[in-house]
Every structure is written in C-alpha cells, then in structure tokens.
Amino acid sequence: MKKISLAISFNLGALMLAAAVSAQAADIEKGKQLVEKGACVACHGAGLNAPISPDYPKLAGQHGDYIYHALLAYQTSNNPLVGRSNAIMAGQVNSNPATIGADGKPRPFTQAELKDIAAYIESLPGSLVLKK
C-alpha cells in the first residue's frame, strides 16, 4: 500500500512539474516579433538563413538551447569566463527596441525574451547539417 501511495505521489509531483515547465515554455510568436523588431535579417539575411557576409552565421534551424546561451553570453561580453566578445551582438541583445525604459533608452532583453527568440530561430527551416 505504501508503494502505491508513493508511486501516486511521485506521479502527481511529476505532472505538476511538467505543468509548471510548460507554463514557462518559450513563445515562438513572441520570438518572431522580437526578431522582426530587432532587424536581425539586416545581418543574418532572409529567413535568418542567408547572411550578408560569410563571417555571420546562418541561424535558422540552430538548436534553441545553443542560441539562447549564445545570446546570453553576448549580454555578459565583459565577463571573460562566460561572455562572448562581439560589439554588434552585445549592442543588439542589450538594446531591446520593443521596450523603452524610463530613461528613454531601450532596455536589455530579458532571459524569457531570449528564450522566445531562440525558440523562434529553432523553428525556422534552415540548412544546419549535423555530422557524426
């Protein structure tokens, strides 16, 4: 009887956790709006899959976790342990054109917004090739 009760408690806990995670899931449509307002296509090209320079990456279809952590690293570019040094991208992720602060300047993207952007980018068809 104790085993059944324990199993039921465990399963209920797992369901509650799953519900909480899905409530915090990234929003692809919000990500699309943020990408459009951020003018990402200006450098990364149409569909984020045709960069204007070979130095810029194709983003479409990239793994969302990778994109999220890369964007987060650009926000902390001054940290040599976890930051990425790229003045253009640091300026982009620290200047959200969709939201202006009380001082009249754009504020940085929140982590939730970065996750939305990453989810949108991952949803795009791209030419990402994984080699094994």
N, CA and C of each residue as an Amber inpcrd file, in Angstrom:
protein
   396
   0.8310000  -1.1930000   0.0000000   0.0000000   0.0000000   0.0000000
   0.8760000   1.2580000   0.0000000   1.9710000   1.2170000   0.7960000
   2.8600000   2.3700000   0.8420000   3.5130000   2.6060000  -0.5140000
   3.8300000   1.5170000  -1.2320000   4.4500000   1.6530000  -2.5460000
   3.4960000   2.3220000  -3.5330000   2.2310000   1.9620000  -3.4700000
   1.2330000   2.5630000  -4.3640000   1.0690000   4.0420000  -4.0410000
   0.9890000   4.3570000  -2.7690000   0.8460000   5.7500000  -2.3410000
   2.0630000   6.5690000  -2.7660000   3.2440000   5.9920000  -2.6120000
   4.4690000   6.6720000  -3.0120000   4.4900000   6.8850000  -4.5280000
   4.0780000   5.8800000  -5.2780000   4.0500000   5.9880000  -6.7370000
   3.0680000   7.0650000  -7.1930000   1.9100000   7.1140000  -6.5630000
   0.9130000   8.1340000  -6.9070000   1.4550000   9.5240000  -6.5850000
   2.0700000   9.6740000  -5.4330000   2.6410000  10.9670000  -5.0480000
   3.7190000  11.3950000  -6.0340000   4.5650000  10.4560000  -6.4240000
   5.6330000  10.7590000  -7.3740000   5.0510000  11.2070000  -8.7110000
   4.0630000  10.4730000  -9.2080000   3.4520000  10.8110000 -10.4940000
   2.7440000  12.1590000 -10.4540000   2.0590000  12.4570000  -9.3630000
   1.4030000  13.7630000  -9.2290000   2.4380000  14.8810000  -9.2190000
   3.5280000  14.6530000  -8.5060000   4.6060000  15.6420000  -8.4780000
   5.1880000  15.8690000  -9.8610000   5.3900000  14.7950000 -10.6070000
   5.9240000  14.9020000 -11.9640000   4.9630000  15.6670000 -12.8710000
   3.6700000  15.4130000 -12.7300000   2.6780000  16.1350000 -13.5320000
   2.6650000  17.6200000 -13.1980000   2.7720000  17.9450000 -11.9290000
   2.7900000  19.3550000 -11.5230000   4.0380000  20.0440000 -12.0630000
   5.1670000  19.3560000 -12.0180000   6.3990000  19.9200000 -12.5500000
   6.2800000  20.1380000 -14.0560000   5.7330000  19.1720000 -14.7590000
   5.5530000  19.3030000 -16.2100000   4.6380000  20.4740000 -16.5450000
   3.5970000  20.6600000 -15.7630000   2.6820000  21.7850000 -15.9900000
   3.3960000  23.1090000 -15.7670000   4.2340000  23.1730000 -14.7470000
   4.9730000  24.4050000 -14.4610000   5.9640000  24.7080000 -15.5770000
   6.6480000  23.6900000 -16.0800000   7.6110000  23.8870000 -17.1570000
   6.9130000  24.3410000 -18.4260000   5.7740000  23.7250000 -18.7690000
   5.0830000  24.1170000 -19.9920000   4.5140000  25.5250000 -19.8770000
   4.1790000  25.9530000 -18.6760000   3.6820000  27.3140000 -18.4830000
   4.7860000  28.3300000 -18.7510000   6.0410000  27.9080000 -18.5880000
   7.1740000  28.7870000 -18.8120000   7.8170000  28.5430000 -20.1740000
   7.1920000  27.7290000 -21.0010000   7.7610000  27.3980000 -22.3010000
   7.9030000  28.6550000 -23.1490000   8.8970000  28.6200000 -24.0090000
   9.1490000  29.7590000 -24.8790000   7.9880000  29.9610000 -25.8500000
   7.7850000  31.1980000 -26.2370000   6.6980000  31.5850000 -27.1340000
   7.2900000  31.9320000 -28.5050000   7.0900000  31.0550000 -29.4720000
   7.6630000  31.2380000 -30.8040000   7.1400000  32.5090000 -31.4660000
   5.8580000  32.8100000 -31.3130000   5.2880000  34.0110000 -31.9340000
   5.9010000  35.2800000 -31.3430000   6.0900000  35.3050000 -30.0200000
   6.7520000  36.4670000 -29.4000000   8.1800000  36.5830000 -29.9100000
   8.8370000  35.4330000 -30.0430000  10.2030000  35.4280000 -30.5680000
  10.2620000  36.0010000 -31.9730000   9.2960000  35.6410000 -32.8010000
   9.2360000  36.1660000 -34.1710000   9.0970000  37.6830000 -34.1560000
   8.2080000  38.1950000 -33.3040000   8.0040000  39.6410000 -33.2080000
   9.2800000  40.3450000 -32.7510000   9.9760000  39.7610000 -31.7820000
  11.2130000  40.3670000 -31.2830000  12.3020000  40.3550000 -32.3530000
  12.3980000  39.2720000 -33.1020000  13.3870000  39.1800000 -34.1810000
  13.0870000  40.2230000 -35.2540000  11.8160000  40.3900000 -35.5950000
  11.4430000  41.3810000 -36.6060000  11.7470000  42.7960000 -36.1270000
  11.4220000  43.1070000 -34.8790000  11.6950000  44.4460000 -34.3410000
  13.1910000  44.6830000 -34.1890000  13.9350000  43.6250000 -33.9260000
  15.3800000  43.7390000 -33.7640000  16.1360000  43.8070000 -35.0770000
  15.4320000  43.6200000 -36.1840000  16.0290000  43.7020000 -37.5240000
  17.1960000  42.7300000 -37.7030000  17.0510000  41.5300000 -37.1830000
  18.1030000  40.5120000 -37.2780000  18.4370000  40.1660000 -38.7280000
  17.4330000  40.2820000 -39.6200000  17.6640000  39.9440000 -41.0260000
  18.6380000  40.9080000 -41.6900000  18.8650000  42.0740000 -41.1010000
  19.7970000  43.0320000 -41.6830000  21.1960000  42.4270000 -41.8210000
  21.5660000  41.5560000 -40.9050000  22.8750000  40.8970000 -40.9750000
  22.7740000  39.4130000 -41.3190000  21.7540000  38.7480000 -40.7680000
  21.6500000  37.2930000 -40.9190000  20.8290000  36.8850000 -42.1420000
  20.2740000  37.8610000 -42.8580000  19.6150000  37.6140000 -44.1300000
  18.2120000  37.0480000 -44.0300000  17.6190000  36.8700000 -45.1970000
  16.2430000  36.3770000 -45.3030000  16.0940000  35.0400000 -44.5980000
  15.0570000  34.9440000 -43.7900000  14.7950000  33.7090000 -43.0600000
  15.8790000  33.3600000 -42.0620000  16.7520000  34.3200000 -41.7760000
  17.9180000  34.1170000 -40.9000000  18.7820000  32.9650000 -41.4010000
  18.7750000  32.7580000 -42.7290000  19.4970000  31.6450000 -43.3310000
  20.3550000  32.0910000 -44.5200000  20.5160000  33.4140000 -44.7000000
  21.2920000  33.9350000 -45.8260000  22.0540000  35.1810000 -45.3790000
  23.0920000  35.0060000 -44.5400000  23.8140000  36.1630000 -44.0040000
  24.4110000  37.0450000 -45.1060000  24.5310000  38.3320000 -44.8050000
  25.0680000  39.2690000 -45.7870000  26.5820000  39.1400000 -45.9150000
  27.2130000  38.4500000 -44.9880000  28.6580000  38.2320000 -45.0090000
  28.9420000  36.7920000 -44.5870000  29.9600000  36.1700000 -45.1770000
  30.2930000  34.8090000 -44.7460000  30.7960000  34.7550000 -43.3040000
  31.1070000  35.9100000 -42.7470000  31.5450000  35.9700000 -41.3510000
  30.3820000  35.8260000 -40.3730000  29.1620000  36.0320000 -40.8540000
  27.9780000  35.9440000 -39.9910000  27.3560000  34.5540000 -40.1070000
  26.8660000  34.0160000 -39.0090000  26.3130000  32.6570000 -39.0580000
  24.8920000  32.6040000 -39.6180000  24.5840000  31.4520000 -40.2090000
  23.1960000  31.1310000 -40.5370000  22.5590000  30.7030000 -39.2240000
  21.4480000  31.3040000 -38.8780000  20.8120000  31.0000000 -37.5980000
  19.6550000  30.0180000 -37.7140000  18.9240000  30.0620000 -38.8090000
  17.7100000  29.2500000 -38.9610000  17.9940000  27.7760000 -38.6990000
  17.1730000  27.1920000 -37.8350000  17.2870000  25.7740000 -37.5440000
  18.3080000  25.4130000 -36.4840000  19.0610000  26.4010000 -36.0080000
  20.0340000  26.1140000 -34.9410000  19.2890000  25.6590000 -33.6930000
  19.9420000  24.8860000 -32.8780000  19.3250000  24.4040000 -31.6420000
  19.0100000  25.5800000 -30.7180000  17.7980000  25.5900000 -30.1890000
  17.3460000  26.6820000 -29.3350000  18.2150000  26.8900000 -28.1070000
  18.6380000  25.8060000 -27.4690000  19.4940000  25.9370000 -26.2810000
  20.7980000  26.6360000 -26.6260000  21.3750000  26.2790000 -27.7630000
  22.6240000  26.9050000 -28.1990000  22.4150000  28.3980000 -28.4440000
  21.3630000  28.7330000 -29.1860000  21.0770000  30.1390000 -29.4890000
  20.8490000  30.9250000 -28.2050000  20.0510000  30.3730000 -27.2950000
  19.7620000  31.0580000 -26.0330000  21.0550000  31.3510000 -25.2710000
  21.9050000  30.3500000 -25.1180000  23.1390000  30.5470000 -24.3480000
  24.1080000  31.4900000 -25.0680000  24.1050000  31.4650000 -26.3910000
  24.9430000  32.3990000 -27.1390000  24.4700000  33.8360000 -26.9220000
  23.1600000  34.0630000 -27.0190000  22.6240000  35.4100000 -26.8040000
  22.9000000  35.8890000 -25.3830000  22.7330000  35.0080000 -24.4270000
  23.0070000  35.3450000 -23.0300000  24.4840000  35.6950000 -22.8480000
  25.3600000  34.9660000 -23.5270000  26.7970000  35.2370000 -23.4270000
  27.1430000  36.6050000 -24.0180000  26.4400000  37.0240000 -25.0680000
  26.6800000  38.3570000 -25.6230000  26.2710000  39.4460000 -24.6290000
  25.2640000  39.1800000 -23.7960000  24.8720000  40.1620000 -22.7780000
  25.9440000  40.3190000 -21.7130000  26.7500000  39.3000000 -21.5170000
  27.8050000  39.3510000 -20.4980000  29.1740000  39.3600000 -21.1660000
  29.2930000  40.0880000 -22.2650000  30.5270000  40.0920000 -23.0470000
  31.7350000  40.5790000 -22.2570000  31.5050000  41.3390000 -21.1990000
  32.6180000  41.8370000 -20.3950000  33.1290000  40.8050000 -19.3890000
  32.5090000  39.6350000 -19.3250000  32.9380000  38.5750000 -18.4160000
  33.7720000  37.5710000 -19.2120000  35.1020000  37.5190000 -18.9770000
  35.9520000  36.6340000 -19.7740000  35.6760000  35.1440000 -19.5690000
  34.9890000  34.7790000 -18.4950000  34.7180000  33.3680000 -18.2320000
  33.5150000  32.8390000 -19.0070000  32.4910000  33.6650000 -19.1810000
  31.2680000  33.1890000 -19.8400000  30.8040000  34.0770000 -20.9810000
  31.4210000  35.2190000 -21.1700000  30.9500000  36.1600000 -22.1760000
  31.5000000  35.8860000 -23.5630000  30.7980000  36.4040000 -24.5590000
  31.2480000  36.3650000 -25.9490000  31.5310000  37.7950000 -26.3660000
  32.6520000  37.9970000 -26.9980000  33.0630000  39.3360000 -27.3710000
  32.6910000  39.6290000 -28.8260000  31.6440000  40.4130000 -29.0090000
  31.2240000  40.8650000 -30.3290000  30.4050000  42.1270000 -30.1010000
  30.9830000  43.2590000 -30.4770000  30.3490000  44.5460000 -30.1810000
  28.9610000  44.6770000 -30.8050000  28.7880000  44.1650000 -32.0090000
  27.4840000  44.2790000 -32.6740000  26.4300000  43.4840000 -31.9160000
  26.7320000  42.2220000 -31.6170000  25.7470000  41.3830000 -30.9260000
  25.5170000  41.8540000 -29.4930000  26.5530000  42.3200000 -28.8220000
  26.3710000  42.8450000 -27.4620000  25.4130000  44.0310000 -27.4960000
  25.5760000  44.8860000 -28.5010000  24.6700000  46.0200000 -28.6480000
  23.2430000  45.5840000 -28.9280000  23.0900000  44.5400000 -29.7370000
  21.7540000  44.0490000 -30.0740000  21.0280000  43.4750000 -28.8620000
  21.6690000  42.5900000 -28.1180000  20.9770000  41.9180000 -27.0110000
  20.8240000  42.8160000 -25.7870000  21.5700000  43.9080000 -25.7500000
  21.4470000  44.8390000 -24.6270000  20.6060000  46.0560000 -24.9740000
  19.9300000  46.0110000 -26.1140000  19.1350000  47.1490000 -26.5620000
  17.8720000  46.6530000 -27.2610000  16.8670000  46.2850000 -26.4640000
  15.6120000  45.7570000 -26.9910000  14.7600000  46.9080000 -27.5240000
  14.5860000  47.0040000 -28.8460000  13.8100000  48.1150000 -29.4040000
  12.3180000  48.0430000 -29.0810000  11.8700000  46.9040000 -28.5860000
  10.4440000  46.7420000 -28.2850000  10.0540000  47.3720000 -26.9550000
  11.0320000  47.6330000 -26.0850000  10.7130000  48.1650000 -24.7620000
  11.6920000  49.2760000 -24.3940000  11.1450000  50.4360000 -24.1260000
  11.9450000  51.5970000 -23.7510000  11.8340000  51.8000000 -22.2420000
  12.9730000  52.0200000 -21.5990000  12.9850000  52.2380000 -20.1570000
  12.5500000  53.6450000 -19.7920000  12.4820000  53.9240000 -18.5050000
  12.0670000  55.2410000 -18.0110000  13.0220000  56.3400000 -18.4670000
  14.2720000  55.9710000 -18.7470000  15.2620000  56.9500000 -19.1940000
  15.1820000  57.2300000 -20.6960000  14.2230000  56.5770000 -21.3780000
  14.0490000  56.7900000 -22.8030000  14.9290000  55.9140000 -23.6800000
  15.7060000  55.0340000 -23.0640000  16.6040000  54.1540000 -23.8170000
  16.0570000  52.7290000 -23.8210000  16.3470000  51.9850000 -24.8890000
  15.9240000  50.5800000 -24.9150000  16.5920000  49.8030000 -23.7820000
  15.8670000  48.8510000 -23.2070000  16.4310000  48.0380000 -22.1310000
  16.9290000  46.7180000 -22.7040000  17.7840000  46.0000000 -21.9900000
  18.2410000  44.6930000 -22.4800000  17.0800000  43.6980000 -22.5650000
  17.2350000  42.7080000 -23.4290000  16.2590000  41.6280000 -23.4980000
  16.2920000  40.8440000 -22.1980000  15.1380000  40.3940000 -21.7500000
  15.0720000  39.5340000 -20.5690000  15.4490000  38.1110000 -20.9840000
  15.7020000  37.2570000 -19.9900000  16.0050000  35.8630000 -20.3000000
  14.8210000  35.1900000 -20.9860000  13.6060000  35.5200000 -20.5660000
  12.4120000  34.9460000 -21.2020000  12.3390000  35.3650000 -22.6710000
  12.6550000  36.6200000 -22.9580000  12.6350000  37.0930000 -24.3470000
  13.7110000  36.3980000 -25.1780000  14.8850000  36.1910000 -24.5830000
  15.9480000  35.4780000 -25.2950000  15.5220000  34.0410000 -25.5980000
  14.8010000  33.4210000 -24.6680000  14.2920000  32.0610000 -24.9090000
  13.2470000  32.0660000 -26.0190000  12.4130000  33.1070000 -26.0580000
  11.4190000  33.2290000 -27.1300000  12.1160000  33.3700000 -28.4870000
  13.1390000  34.2020000 -28.5360000  13.9010000  34.3960000 -29.7750000
  14.5390000  33.0760000 -30.2090000  15.1470000  32.3840000 -29.2530000
  15.8080000  31.1110000 -29.5600000  14.8110000  30.0770000 -30.0760000
  13.6380000  30.0310000 -29.4750000  12.6090000  29.0770000 -29.9190000
  12.1610000  29.3960000 -31.3400000  12.0080000  30.6740000 -31.6420000
  11.6100000  31.0650000 -32.9960000  12.6820000  30.6700000 -34.0110000
  13.9330000  30.9770000 -33.6980000  15.0290000  30.6560000 -34.6140000
  15.1130000  29.1480000 -34.8430000  14.9460000  28.3800000 -33.7760000
  14.9890000  26.9190000 -33.9090000  13.8460000  26.4080000 -34.7970000
  12.7170000  27.1050000 -34.7850000  11.5490000  26.6550000 -35.5610000
  11.6860000  26.9160000 -37.0560000  12.6400000  27.7450000 -37.4440000
  12.7940000  28.0970000 -38.8600000  13.4700000  26.9760000 -39.6460000
  13.0460000  26.7790000 -40.8880000  13.7580000  25.8030000 -41.7190000
  15.1250000  26.3670000 -42.0790000  16.1310000  25.5470000 -41.9400000
  17.4770000  26.0160000 -42.2280000  18.3250000  24.9290000 -42.8470000
  19.5550000  25.2760000 -43.1210000  20.4580000  24.3250000 -43.7640000
  21.5000000  23.7970000 -42.7830000  21.1490000  23.7600000 -41.5140000
  22.0540000  23.2340000 -40.4960000  22.3090000  21.7530000 -40.7650000
  23.5710000  21.3790000 -40.7850000  23.9500000  19.9920000 -41.0190000
  24.7200000  19.4940000 -39.8090000  24.2620000  18.3840000 -39.2570000
  24.9670000  17.7550000 -38.1460000  25.7380000  16.5630000 -38.6860000
  27.0440000  16.5790000 -38.4680000  27.8730000  15.4610000 -38.9280000
  28.2270000  14.5990000 -37.7370000  28.1630000  13.2950000 -37.9420000
  28.5090000  12.3630000 -36.8650000  29.8480000  11.7420000 -37.1250000
